[in-house]
Amino acid sequence: MAPRILLARHGQTEWSLLGRHTGRTDIPLLEEGRRGAKLLGERLHRDPWSGLKGVEVRTSPLSRASETCALAGFGDRASASDALMEWDYGAYEGLTPPEIRALAGDDWFIWRDGVRDGEALPELGARADEVVEWARSADRDVLVFAHGHILRVLGARWLGLDPSFAARIKLDPTSLSVLGWAYGEPAVDRWNDTGHMEA
């Protein structure tokens, strides 16, 4: 079986709710985020996932991702990976897009213009490539718990696309995505699935 990678975005935080760029600031989950993480875990422990026996689990070391992982029931199987940290937004950390546009210009677009004093998009892409290489390195599925922008870039890089393609693939808190294969080529099996949140 060719390996798949399952992507779980962390649950809702105060900053994600407000649209504030949350890179390396360690913001805790809201109660809604904790609830979503438990619902995601319940889903992954039912058919067809059945607890994902044999899956290798990694999480961003930031608490909003690692707590989502633990509440979903995979904390005891997970190892932390710095490659799964969110984009380092530098001077834009904690700011909303309108606040950044006031500084950078009305046409600022993160996927084109990047951030000031932080991580360049190609650097983020290189970290995503590390995760893709690890995911494809053995004959087993992997499950990662991380953040919106790094997971979107990971999706783009799994498909062999430029990191900027991530602008076109939205990802909600506590969503589940699955990247796999179709006819021997990298493919998207499932993207931004939040069906468990409707329970």
Protein Blocks (a to p, Z undefined) as FASTA:
>chain_A
ZZddddddddddfklmnopacfkbccdddfklmmmmmmmmmmmmmcfkloogoiacdddf
bfklmmmmmmnopmmmpccdfklpccdekjmgoiafklmmmmnopkbcfklnopghiacf
klmmmmmmmmmmmmmmpccdddddddfklmmmmmmmmnopafklmmmmccdehiacdddd
eehiacdfbghiaklmmZZ
